[in-house]
Amino acid sequence: MELDIETALSEPYHDGSDASVLERPRSVGDIAVVQLRVPRASSADTVALRYVHDGEPRIVHAEARGESGGDTLWRASFPAVHLATRYRWLLAGGEIGWAWVNGVGVVTHDVPDEDDFVLLPGEGGPAWHLESVVYEIFPDRFASSGLAVNAPEWAVRRDWDELPVQKLGMESAYELFGGDLYGIEQHLDHIESLGANVIYLTPFFPAGSVHRYDASTFERVDPLLGGDEALASLLRAAHTRGMRVIGDLTTNHVGIGHEWFAQHPEFFYWNGDEYDAWLDVASLPKLNWGNEALRAEMARVARKWIDFGLDGWRIDVANMTGRHGTDDFAHDAARLLRDAVGDQQSVASMRAFRAGVPWQSTLHSWTLLDSHDSPRFSTVAKSREKQLVGVGLQMTTPGVPMVFAGDELGLEGAWGEDARRAMPWDRRGEWDDALLAEYRTLIALRRTLPALQHGGLRYVHVSADAIAYLRETRREILLCMASRAAHEPVRVPFTSLETLYGEDARDGVLPADGPAFHIWRIHG
């Protein structure tokens, strides 16, 4: 696909950002005021807005409310009648003829509602989350304080400088390198200097493996990590620095050794004497969210650790929680957990793969290049330059960036378990200092520029090797360009560009080198 500047900027523009939603409803029933920008090149005589009320479409007429930068600004008001209200624009007359504008852009044929814009009352999550860069830590591999603890029977001790077992299989799940929560606390300076301000810990409850997604209890922190005292100490130290800490809760399944499995068989799915396991993994019995007592227990657990000091939860396989055969309690589970921890402390991790996703959900989704379950992005990219193009995209597209600990140093890993290599604290010569410096710069920009945190997104150029896009608020417009290889020069109608990252652009002509990433502030 190739999209030139003239075509991109001549299309009507709307998204769910504050640049397009001028008055956001705070609760169901409140009125929303939304705006559509229609360039002169695709002018329309009439604009209306279609929204869905109790399954039935309603139409309201939009009014032209002046011009800005050569665009006509059309505004419409409608009630947020549901928890999620779908809407799209209808344009008629003028150069455009007849068209809908929905989440996929301008459409000149009738469309279903699935790709409509979606309006949610409220902000969709805590404000601090949008200002965050998340740092994921797999506790066993981050840092060891030298904690003297006995290893459980399942564990296979490894030296810190060893690589994880170099083959696919279950063996890696039992390799114990000895990282703990006190070790994390001892290296908060590194996380702070990187610019990350939220720490995401993969599970810290006792379990039958090093990844701990097979919890044996939710009542205490694993002694291998230092127990409850170590978590309390880490939380105090992080909060003193203005950092937040998020835990990882498995609400879809537990480990076969979990106390609930022995004491509350009604919490699980059974087929006669056989229990159902998540993805047929026998060690992970599937939780039955149709059981009211389970719901109460899970809400209590989620709240308990928030009261302990955690700032929120990432929910493991949230898309599968509460879903089994004909049962679908996923939305019930989400509401219960949100109510249990409080709206301002609940963090949902969602992926926006298509139109029809609420803008607030997109903004609060974590954007990641890799994790403890995937190859390291440095291994996939195969060069620092290409890795930085990915990091640039991660820090400048809608969503909250999540960096897997060690990415900033250039750690390698060809598959998920291989990517869980221990941090090379005592092997300073292995660090990619140039990469680390660029991470710090890009994270600082993400943390300080509101347009990157919650601004709208508009693509202005798409070709085989380069993508350029705007991030814009009512007060600021940024132009970003990612190129994976050298390409033809890209000319834009912006002649006053202040370079924030990368190379200068002169007279509206963007650099043609690659791999490269650039950010400019538009002044005119």
N, C-alpha and C positions, 0 to 999 in steps of 0.2 A: 504493500500500500504506500502511495506517495501523496502527500497533501501539501500544497503550496501555501505560502503566506496569504496571498490574496483570497484564496478560497476559505482558509481557516478563519480569518478575521472578518469575513463577510457573512458568516453564519450567525443566526440569532443565538444568544448566549444566556443560559440560566443554569444554576446548580443550587444546592442547598446551603451554600455558604452565606455569611452575613452580607456579602456584596449583593446577593440575590434575594435573601429573605430579610426584608427591612424591619419587620416586626414579627418576632418569633413568639408563638403562643406559649405561655407558661404551663397551662394545663388544658385538658380536654374541654372543648366548648369555647375557648378563647379564639379571637380572630387573628389570622395570619395576613400579613401584607407582603406580597412578593412582587418581584420586578423582573421583566424580560428586556434585554438589550437587543434591539433590532437594527443592524447597520443599514445605511442607506442602500447599499448594494443588494440587499434582500428585503427591501421595504415592503410593508403590508399596509393595506387600508384599514383592516379590522383585526383586532386581536381579542381573543376570549380565553378563559381558563375553564377547563373541565376537571371537576373533582368528584370523588365517589362518596356518597352518603348512604350508609346502610345498604350497600350493594347497587344503588341506583345512581347513574351519572347526573350531575347538576352542572349547569353552565352559568358563569358570571362574565360580564363584559369587562375588559380592561380599558383603562384610560391612558392616553398619551400624556406623559408628565414631563415634557421637556426633552432636551438633548444633552449628550455628553460625548465628546470625542467623535462626533459624526454618527453616533448611535441615537436612535429614538428610544426613550425609556417608557415602557408600558408597565402599568401597575394594576394589580387586582387584589381583592380581599376575599377571603373565604374562611369559614369556621373550621377549626381542627376538631372534627366531630368524632374522631376515633383516636385510639392510641397511636395508630399509624394511618394517615390519610393520604391516599394516592391522588395525584393530579398531573395534568399536562396542559400545554398551551395549544391553541388553535389559531393559525394565521390565515388570512384570506385577502385576496386582492393584491394590487401593486405588482412588483417584480416577482414576488414569490409565488403568486397564484393561489395555491392552497397547500397547507402542510400542517402536520403536528410537530411540536417540539417536546420530546420526552428525554429520558435519561440516556438514550443512545444518540441523540442529536435531532436533526431535521429529517422527518419521515413524510413521504408524499403518498402514503397509502394508509388505509385503516389499520389500526394496531390494537392488540390486547392491552390490558392494564398492567401486565407484569413488569414492563420497562418504564412505567411512570415514575416521576419524582415521588418521593415519600417524605411526608412531613411528620415529625415527631414533636409533641409538646415538650418543652424543657430543653436542656442542653445535651442530654444523652449520656452524661458522665461527668465526673468532677473536673473543674477547670484546670486543676494542677496537672492532670493527665496529659492535656494537650501541650503543655509546656515542658514535657518530659522527654528524655532519652533514656531508654531502659537498657540495663546491663544484665544479661542472663548469666547466672552462675550455676554450674553443676557442682554441688558442694564437695564431692569427693576428689575433684581434680583441680580445685582452684588454689588452695593453700592449706598447709598443715601447720598447726601450732605446736606439734610434737605431743599431742594429747596421748596419755598413756591409757589405752583401753584394750580390752581383750576382744579379738575378732570373733564374730559368730562362726558357727560351723560351716555355713555356706561360703564364707569369704576365702579368697585366695590372695594373700598379701603380695603387693608389688612395690618395688622401689620407685621413688618419685620420678626419677629420670628415665624409667623404662617407658616404652611405647605400649599402648593397649595391645592385646593379642592381635596379630596381623592376619586374621581370617574372620569371615562372617560366621555367626553362630551364637549360641547362648553363653559360651564361656566368658565373654566380656562382661556379662551382667554380674559376675561374681568377683571381678578383679577389684580389690580394695587398695587404693593408693593412699588413703589416710587423710584426705582433706577434711576440715572441720569448720565450724562457724567462727571459732576464735581466730582461725587463720584468715578468714574473710575480713574480720575486724582489723587485723594487723595490716591489711593492704587497702584500707579505705582511701588512703592518700592517692593511690594509683587510679582508683575509680573516679575520685573527685577531680584529679588533674586531667583525666580524659574528657570530663564535662558531663558524664552521665549523672543523673540525679535520682534515678529509681533503680533499685536492685531487685531483680526477679530471681528468687531461689527455686530451683526445681525441688521436688518433695523432700521434706526433712523429717518425716515420721519414720519410726522403726518399720522395717520391711524385710523381705527375703532376698533382696538384691541391692546392688549399689545404686541403681536408678531410682528405687523406692516408689515406683508407681504401683507396687503390690503391697500397700501398707498393711501392717498387722494391728495397728491401732491409730486413732486420731487424737489420743488423749495426751500424748507427750512427744517431745522431740527425741530423736534417736540419740542414745548415749554415744554412739560412734562420732556424732557431730558435736558433742559437748552437752547434750541435754537441754532442758528448759533454760538453765542458767546462761548457756552460751547464746541462745537466741535472744534472751532479754538483754544481755550485754551488747550484742550486735545492734539491736534496735535502738538502744540508748545512744550508742556511738554514731549510728547513721543519722538519727533524728537531730543530734547536736550539730551535725554538718548540714542540716536542711535537706537530707536525703530521705527517701521513702523506701520501704521494703515490702514486696509483694510475695506471697506464698503461692504454692501450686497444690490445688486440691483435686483429688480424683473423685468425682461424683458419679461416675458411670460404673465403676467396679472397685473392688478391693482385692487384697491378696488372699490366697486360700488359708493363710494363717491368721487372718483378721478375727478378732474376738467376736465380731458380729456373726461371722459364718458359723461359729460354734453355738452361740447363744441365741441368735435370732434367725433361724432358717427362713422365716417368713419375709425377711428383707431381700430375698433373692428369687430368681426364676428357677422353677423346677419342672422337669418332665418325668413324672414318676419319681424314681430314686436318683435320677441324674439331674445335676444342676447345669444351667446354661452358663457358658463362659464367654467373655468378650473375645470376639474373633476366634473362638474355639481354642483359646489359650487356657489350658486347664488350671493354671495357677491364678487366674483372674476371674472369679465368679461375678456375674452381672447383677447389679443392684436393680430392684423392682420399685420404681418410683410410684407405683400404684398403691403401695403400702403407706398408710398415714403415719405409722410409728417411725418408719424410715425417714420420712420427710421431716418429722420433728427432730430426730437425732441429727440429721445432716444440717439442719438450720442451727441447732445448738452448737455443733462443732464449728461451723463457719463463724458464728458470732463469738465463740470462746476465744479464738485466736486474734480476732479483731480487738476484743477487749484486752488481750494480752499485749497488744501494741502493733500488730501487723497493720499495714495501710491498705490492704486489699488482697484479692485472690485472682490468680489466673485459674480458670477451670479447664481441667484436662478433658479432651475429647467432648467438649460441650455439645457439639453437634449430634452426639450419639446418646448423651445422657437422657434417660427417660423414654428412649425409643427402643421398642422390642416387638417384632411382629406387628400386630394390629394396635398395640399400645403406643401412644404418643403423648407423653407427659413433659416434653421438652420445655414448652413455654411455662408450664406450672413450676418446673424446677428452677427455671431462670428467675421467675417472679419471687419464688420463695427465698432463693439465695440472695437476691437483691434486697428484699425486705429484711432478711436476717442481718445483713451487714450494714445496711443503710445505703441510699442512693449515692451519697457522696464518697463512699468507700468501695463501691463495687466496680470492678474493672472487667469488662467482657472482652475476650479476644475473638474477633470475628474476621473473616476474609470477605472482601467485597469483590467478587469475581464478575459481577454483571450489573447492569442498570437495575433500578428498582430497589436499591439498598438506601436506607436513610443516610443523609449526609453526615449526621452526628455519629452514626455507626461507623462510617468510613473513617472519620477523623479519629475515633477512639480505637480503631483496629491497630494492632501491632504490625508494622512492616519489617520484615526480616529477610536477610540474604541467606542465612543458614541458622542452624540450631544444634542442640545436642543429638538430634535425630536425623541429621542430614550431613552430606559432605561439607567440608569447609569451603566457603566461597573462594578463598585464595587458591585452593586446589582446582576448583572449577574454572576460575578466571585465567589462571596460568600466568598472570603478570600483574605487577603492582598497578600499572596504568589502567588496565581493565577493571581491576578490583575497585579502584577509586571512582571509576565511572558508576559502578554499582552502588558504592557508598553515597556518591552524590545524588543519585536517584532516590536512594533510601531516605536521605535527609531532607529532600525537597518535594516529595510527592505526599499527598494526603495520608495521614496515619501517624502513629507514634513509633519512631524507630526503635528496634530492639537489636542490640549488639551482643553476640555470643562472646563471652570472655575469651580473650586470646585472638579474636579477629584483628584487633588493633595492632597486634604484634606480628601478624603474618603466619599464625599457626596453620598447619596443614592437617588434612584428614580426608581420606578418599571415600569413606562411608560414615554412617552415624556413629558407630562405636569407635572407629578410628579417630573421629573428630573430637572425642572426649579425652584428648591428651592433657597431661598435667601442665599447668602454667610453668614456664621456665624461669622462675624467679632468680635462681642462682646461675643461670646461663645467659647472662646479659648480652653476650655477643651474638646470640641467636635472634635478638629482637630486630625487627625492621623499623629503625628509628624514623626513617623518612615517611613510612606509612603511618606510624603513630602520630607524627606531627600533622599530617593531612586529616586524619580522623579528628584530632582535637580542633582543627580549624573548622571543619564542616559541622561538627557537633555544636560548636560555639555559635555558628550562624543559625542552625536549627533552633537553638535555645533562645536566641535574642531577636529573631525576626518574626513578628506576628503573622506575616503573610505565609510563612512556611508552616506555622502551627495550625492555622485555621482558615487560611485564604482559599478562595475559589481556584479552580484549575481549568485552564483553557489551552488546548494544543494549538500551536501556530505553525508548526512545520513537522512533517513526518516523512522520512525517506529511508532508504535501505540501511544507512549507516548513521543517521542523525535524527534526534528528536528535540524539538524546542517547545517550550510551554511557559505559560504565565501562571504565577501564583499571585492573587490579588485580593486586597481588602479595599474598603472604601477610602483608605488613606495611602495605600502603597501598592505598587505593582512591581513584581520581580520577574525577570526573564531568565529561564534556565535552559541550558542546552547540554545534552549528552551525546557524544559521538563515539562509536566503537571502532571507527577507522577513519582515515582521511576521506574527505568528501568534497563535493562542489560547494563553494561559498554560499552561505544563506544570507539573503538580504531581507531585512525587516523594516517596517515603517517607523522605527524608533531611532532617532539620531543622537539622543543624549543619554548614554548608558554609562552608569557608574559601576566600575568593576568591583565586585565583592569577592569573587573567587575565579581563578583561571586567568585567561588572557583578556586584553582590552579588545573592544569592538569599535571600529572606526567608521563613521558615516553610515551607520546602519548595516554594515557588513560583518557578519559573525565569523569567528575563526574557522578555518577549514581543516584543521589538524585533527588527529585522533590516533589512539583513544584519548579522550579528554572530556573534562566537565567544566562548565562555566556557570557563574551566577552574576547577573547585573541588576542594578536598580534602575528603573526607567524614570527619567526626568522629563522626557518629551520626545 
